[in-house]
Amino acid sequence: MNETLSKYIPEQAVKPVFELIVANQVHLKIVNERVTRHGDYRKGTNGKHEITVNSNLNKYKFLITLIHEISHLVAFEKFGRNIKPHGDEWKYSFQTLMVPFIRPEIFPENLLPLLARHFKNPKASSDTDAKLSLALKLYDAENDKNFIFELPFGSIFRISNGKVFKKIALRVKRFECVELNSGRIYLFNPNAEVELLKI
């Protein structure tokens, strides 16, 4: 397990993460990319704690996602199954489990202040924290995608489900885009990754 973990998370995090997995009796599965989620926790019908994490995540995002999912397990075990999935109990569990990892031996210097700020009040997804999300994406493998904020207004782009949009305006912090087929308006976070179309 340690050898497998070392392929996906920073070296200094392997031992403490392995200890968390063993202590919480986690059955960890590393799976192919899912567009809608980075990871998932469920208690199987056999009573086993099953966590899945996408294999395509960079090592810092993988670590955050894995601790996020273990935090669900810990919160449910400690506070009961009737809590909100991303409520106060989960936030407390996530902060408690994650803080020991927020150190320079594990995360690059540029991520540390962003992580410290994020974990004062963690969100359901690090993707909704635009500054942290953009900083984490610097460590992703090269791809042919662009961030929406990089595209000029009037650009035509495609998202992962195949829908095509035109970027038309900035509304507070998000970008207003029109779907070309339906004419409906959608709002996108600035850090959404899209495929720019040359039309």
PAGU-938666 format. One record per residue (C-alpha): residue in one letter; y, z, x. Coordinates in Angstrom, 3 decimals, m for minus. Layout:
<recs>
+--------+----------+----------+----------+
: residu :        v :        w :        u :
+--------+----------+----------+----------+
:      A :        Y :        Z :        X :
...
+--------+----------+----------+----------+
</recs>
This chain:
<recs>
+--------+----------+----------+----------+
: residu :        v :        w :        u :
+--------+----------+----------+----------+
:      M :    0.000 :    0.000 :    0.000 :
:      N :    2.436 :    0.861 :    2.844 :
:      E :    1.860 :   m2.577 :    4.376 :
:      T :    2.575 :   m4.258 :    1.033 :
:      L :    5.685 :   m2.154 :    0.415 :
:      S :    7.078 :   m2.990 :    3.861 :
:      K :    7.216 :   m6.677 :    2.843 :
:      Y :    9.494 :   m5.858 :   m0.101 :
:      I :   11.681 :   m2.850 :    0.781 :
:      P :   13.571 :   m1.611 :    3.870 :
:      E :   11.265 :   m0.093 :    6.526 :
:      Q :   12.846 :    3.376 :    6.386 :
:      A :   12.227 :    3.547 :    2.609 :
:      V :    8.481 :    2.780 :    2.736 :
:      K :    7.162 :    6.322 :    3.328 :
:      P :    9.339 :    8.119 :    0.715 :
:      V :    8.706 :    5.362 :   m1.866 :
:      F :    4.957 :    5.530 :   m1.241 :
:      E :    5.133 :    9.309 :   m1.780 :
:      L :    6.966 :    8.763 :   m5.107 :
:      I :    4.327 :    6.246 :   m6.216 :
:      V :    1.473 :    8.629 :   m5.374 :
:      A :    3.175 :   11.726 :   m6.847 :
:      N :    3.825 :    9.933 :  m10.146 :
:      Q :    0.473 :    8.094 :  m10.223 :
:      V :    2.183 :    4.711 :  m10.518 :
:      H :    0.180 :    1.498 :  m10.746 :
:      L :    2.640 :   m0.964 :   m9.142 :
:      K :    2.345 :   m4.706 :   m9.762 :
:      I :    4.537 :   m7.205 :   m7.953 :
:      V :    4.935 :  m10.211 :  m10.245 :
:      N :    6.499 :  m13.675 :  m10.333 :
:      E :   10.167 :  m13.951 :  m11.277 :
:      R :   11.131 :  m13.203 :  m14.867 :
:      V :   14.592 :  m14.405 :  m15.823 :
:      T :   15.246 :  m11.646 :  m18.359 :
:      R :   14.372 :   m8.623 :  m16.201 :
:      H :   13.903 :   m7.464 :  m12.614 :
:      G :   11.331 :   m4.787 :  m13.434 :
:      D :    9.502 :   m2.984 :  m16.214 :
:      Y :    7.840 :    0.380 :  m16.894 :
:      R :    5.219 :    1.129 :  m19.541 :
:      K :    2.582 :    3.721 :  m20.125 :
:      G :   m0.641 :    1.789 :  m20.660 :
:      T :   m3.113 :    2.508 :  m23.448 :
:      N :   m5.340 :    4.101 :  m20.779 :
:      G :   m2.509 :    6.563 :  m19.985 :
:      K :   m1.692 :    4.945 :  m16.630 :
:      H :    1.925 :    4.459 :  m15.576 :
:      E :    2.397 :    0.728 :  m14.980 :
:      I :    5.466 :   m0.626 :  m13.186 :
:      T :    6.136 :   m4.280 :  m12.487 :
:      V :    8.835 :   m5.598 :  m10.142 :
:      N :    9.773 :   m9.236 :   m9.536 :
:      S :    8.578 :  m10.528 :   m6.162 :
:      N :   11.657 :  m12.711 :   m5.593 :
:      L :   14.157 :   m9.821 :   m5.278 :
:      N :   15.742 :   m9.117 :   m1.911 :
:      K :   14.584 :   m5.839 :   m0.322 :
:      Y :   17.621 :   m3.813 :   m1.425 :
:      K :   17.468 :   m5.023 :   m5.030 :
:      F :   13.705 :   m4.499 :   m5.047 :
:      L :   14.138 :   m0.887 :   m3.922 :
:      I :   16.824 :   m0.160 :   m6.546 :
:      T :   14.696 :   m1.798 :   m9.268 :
:      L :   11.563 :    0.128 :   m8.300 :
:      I :   13.432 :    3.474 :   m8.308 :
:      H :   15.058 :    2.464 :  m11.647 :
:      E :   11.601 :    2.007 :  m13.193 :
:      I :   10.119 :    5.174 :  m11.653 :
:      S :   13.144 :    6.991 :  m13.152 :
:      H :   12.044 :    5.895 :  m16.642 :
:      L :    8.630 :    7.427 :  m16.023 :
:      V :   10.125 :   10.674 :  m14.626 :
:      A :   12.652 :   10.986 :  m17.486 :
:      F :    9.999 :   10.446 :  m20.182 :
:      E :    7.618 :   12.922 :  m18.533 :
:      K :   10.310 :   15.580 :  m18.108 :
:      F :   12.348 :   15.173 :  m21.301 :
:      G :    9.863 :   13.613 :  m23.742 :
:      R :    9.382 :   10.154 :  m25.249 :
:      N :   12.208 :   10.424 :  m27.810 :
:      I :   15.041 :    9.986 :  m25.304 :
:      K :   17.130 :    6.803 :  m25.082 :
:      P :   15.734 :    4.445 :  m22.429 :
:      H :   19.028 :    4.419 :  m20.469 :
:      G :   20.521 :    7.659 :  m21.793 :
:      D :   21.710 :   10.768 :  m19.942 :
:      E :   18.195 :   11.922 :  m19.047 :
:      W :   17.365 :    8.597 :  m17.408 :
:      K :   20.732 :    8.524 :  m15.604 :
:      Y :   20.115 :   12.020 :  m14.240 :
:      S :   16.601 :   11.039 :  m13.105 :
:      F :   17.833 :    7.790 :  m11.508 :
:      Q :   20.638 :    9.588 :   m9.640 :
:      T :   18.276 :   12.318 :   m8.434 :
:      L :   15.653 :    9.846 :   m7.181 :
:      M :   18.079 :    7.289 :   m5.731 :
:      V :   20.611 :    9.442 :   m3.857 :
:      P :   18.224 :   10.260 :   m0.946 :
:      F :   17.922 :    6.506 :   m0.279 :
:      I :   21.678 :    5.840 :   m0.096 :
:      R :   22.019 :    6.161 :    3.654 :
:      P :   22.742 :    3.817 :    6.571 :
:      E :   19.114 :    3.766 :    7.807 :
:      I :   18.139 :    2.059 :    4.549 :
:      F :   21.158 :    0.133 :    3.196 :
:      P :   23.712 :   m1.974 :    5.098 :
:      E :   27.145 :   m0.410 :    5.636 :
:      N :   28.889 :   m2.728 :    3.131 :
:      L :   26.580 :   m1.612 :    0.276 :
:      L :   26.869 :    2.171 :    0.779 :
:      P :   30.277 :    2.779 :   m0.891 :
:      L :   29.369 :    0.437 :   m3.773 :
:      L :   26.071 :    2.262 :   m4.329 :
:      A :   27.785 :    5.660 :   m4.160 :
:      R :   30.272 :    4.536 :   m6.837 :
:      H :   27.571 :    2.947 :   m9.007 :
:      F :   25.362 :    6.035 :   m8.968 :
:      K :   28.108 :    8.328 :  m10.233 :
:      N :   27.236 :    6.821 :  m13.626 :
:      P :   24.386 :    4.284 :  m13.254 :
:      K :   24.172 :    1.404 :  m15.710 :
:      A :   21.066 :   m0.020 :  m17.381 :
:      S :   21.235 :   m2.906 :  m14.868 :
:      S :   22.947 :   m3.185 :  m11.490 :
:      D :   23.800 :   m6.756 :  m12.597 :
:      T :   26.459 :   m5.347 :  m14.963 :
:      D :   28.258 :   m3.777 :  m11.987 :
:      A :   29.895 :   m7.002 :  m10.779 :
:      K :   30.993 :   m5.718 :   m7.339 :
:      L :   27.592 :   m4.232 :   m6.509 :
:      S :   25.754 :   m7.244 :   m7.911 :
:      L :   27.807 :   m9.701 :   m5.806 :
:      A :   27.311 :   m7.586 :   m2.677 :
:      L :   23.543 :   m7.392 :   m3.278 :
:      K :   23.335 :  m11.170 :   m3.783 :
:      L :   24.577 :  m11.691 :   m0.213 :
:      Y :   21.058 :  m10.677 :    0.832 :
:      D :   19.255 :  m13.139 :   m1.480 :
:      A :   17.430 :  m16.162 :   m0.087 :
:      E :   19.506 :  m19.345 :   m0.033 :
:      N :   19.541 :  m21.287 :   m3.303 :
:      D :   21.506 :  m24.103 :   m4.926 :
:      K :   23.173 :  m21.859 :   m7.515 :
:      N :   26.855 :  m20.944 :   m7.836 :
:      F :   28.543 :  m17.902 :   m9.295 :
:      I :   30.594 :  m18.687 :  m12.390 :
:      F :   33.732 :  m17.197 :  m10.828 :
:      E :   33.504 :  m19.793 :   m8.003 :
:      L :   33.601 :  m22.775 :  m10.378 :
:      P :   36.920 :  m24.413 :  m11.294 :
:      F :   37.886 :  m24.362 :  m14.976 :
:      G :   36.503 :  m27.453 :  m16.700 :
:      S :   33.281 :  m27.381 :  m14.651 :
:      I :   30.041 :  m28.248 :  m16.414 :
:      F :   27.036 :  m26.074 :  m15.580 :
:      R :   23.475 :  m25.339 :  m16.665 :
:      I :   21.835 :  m21.913 :  m17.061 :
:      S :   18.151 :  m21.049 :  m16.542 :
:      N :   17.134 :  m21.821 :  m20.156 :
:      G :   18.488 :  m25.382 :  m19.825 :
:      K :   21.633 :  m24.971 :  m21.959 :
:      V :   24.729 :  m26.733 :  m20.660 :
:      F :   28.234 :  m25.227 :  m20.767 :
:      K :   31.824 :  m25.940 :  m19.842 :
:      K :   33.935 :  m23.190 :  m18.253 :
:      I :   37.178 :  m22.968 :  m20.224 :
:      A :   39.031 :  m19.641 :  m19.840 :
:      L :   39.112 :  m16.115 :  m18.438 :
:      R :   38.995 :  m13.348 :  m21.029 :
:      V :   39.790 :  m10.007 :  m19.345 :
:      K :   36.880 :   m9.760 :  m16.855 :
:      R :   34.492 :  m12.373 :  m18.258 :
:      F :   34.599 :  m16.150 :  m18.458 :
:      E :   34.718 :  m17.973 :  m21.768 :
:      C :   32.447 :  m21.015 :  m21.800 :
:      V :   31.583 :  m23.472 :  m24.543 :
:      E :   28.007 :  m24.630 :  m25.043 :
:      L :   28.247 :  m28.415 :  m25.193 :
:      N :   25.471 :  m28.965 :  m27.770 :
:      S :   26.594 :  m26.432 :  m30.379 :
:      G :   30.284 :  m25.947 :  m29.599 :
:      R :   29.717 :  m22.157 :  m29.647 :
:      I :   31.690 :  m19.925 :  m27.287 :
:      Y :   29.837 :  m17.569 :  m24.916 :
:      L :   31.123 :  m14.977 :  m22.435 :
:      F :   29.670 :  m14.810 :  m18.919 :
:      N :   29.975 :  m12.127 :  m16.269 :
:      P :   31.678 :  m13.468 :  m13.121 :
:      N :   28.512 :  m12.908 :  m11.086 :
:      A :   26.259 :  m15.006 :  m13.354 :
:      E :   24.397 :  m17.577 :  m11.252 :
:      V :   24.442 :  m21.117 :  m12.648 :
:      E :   23.704 :  m24.675 :  m11.592 :
:      L :   26.825 :  m26.799 :  m11.252 :
:      L :   26.345 :  m30.281 :  m12.727 :
:      K :   28.076 :  m33.290 :  m11.222 :
:      I :   29.203 :  m35.255 :  m14.298 :
+--------+----------+----------+----------+
</recs>
